[in-house]
Amino acid sequence: MSELRELREEAGFTQSWAAVLFGVSKDIIYNWEDGRTPPPQYAINCLRVMIQKDRKIDDMRLQLLAMQSEETPLMKKVENAKNQIDQCIQLIDNHINKITHADSI
């Protein structure tokens, strides 16, 4: 199985969704995954970043649940968790922009 397919499936995306994400046809995604043509590195990097983002958000959600059982004021902790998630999303957006812009240069 190709790395691109493994990453796509781990991210939970269909070939059709990946085609929309990368602005190509579903046939091109199939050819990349089948090894007929190599996928561009930005596609692999983008999926890796998305998977990392999902893991970080899941970790933050778990931290938020743990915070709810502590004695300190919940609203302050919720705000801190929200800020951390917002920072994580901003970092991911920056990485995706770097990946897509670097590949087009």
N, C-alpha and C positions, 0 to 999 in steps of 0.2 A: 504494500500500500504506500502511496506517495506521501511525502511529508505534508504537502498542501492538503490532501484529503484528510489525513489524520487531524491536522489543525482545524480544518473546516468542521469536521464532525465533532471534535472536542468543543468547539465554540457553539455547536448546535445549529449550524447554518446548512441550508440545502444548497445544491449547486445553483439553483435559480437565484437564491438570495445572494450568493457569492458573486454571481454574474452581475447583479445590480450593483453590489458594493464596489466592484472593480471596474464597472463600466464596460463589460465585455459580454459576449453571448454565452449562453449555457454550453454551447458546443466547445468554446474555447476553454472553459473551466474543465470540461470533460477531457479535452486533449492535454491540458496541464496535468491533470490527475492521472491520466493513462500513460503519461511519459512520452507522448508523441511530440510535444513541444515543452520546453522548460518554462515553468512559471516565472514571472518577474520577481525579483527578490522583495519588492515592496509588498507583494501580495502575501508572501510568507510572513514578513515582518509585521504587517498590519494584523494578521490573525493572531500572531503571538502576543502583540500588545493588547488586543481585545480580550484574550484569555487571561492575561495577567491582570487586566482591569477588573474583570469579573471576579477573580480570586480575591483581589484586594477589597472590593466592595463586599463580598461575602464575609471576609474577615472582619470588616468594620461593622457589619450587621451583627455578627456574633459578639463583638465588643460592646455594642449598644445594648444587646440583650443582657449581657453580664452587668452593665452599668445600672440597669433598672433594678437590680436586686441589692444595690449598695445603698448606704444611708445618706449620701450626699444628695443635694437637690438634682432631681432628674432633668429638669429643663436645661440647666447649664451643661450637663453631659450630652444631652441630645444635640444642643447647638454645637458643641465641640465635635461630635461625631459627624454632624452635617457638614461642618467646615472641612473636616478631613476628607470626606467623600467628595466634596466640591474640588478640593485640591488634587485628589487622585484623578478625577475626571479631567481637570485642566491639564495635568501631566500627560494623560493618555492622548488628549486632543493635540497637544504639542508634539508628541511622538508620531502620531499619525500624519500630522502636517509635514514633519521633517521627512518621514518615509516617502510620502507621495511627492513632495517637492524634490527630494534628492534623486528619485528615479526619473523625473522628467527633465533633469538637467543634462 
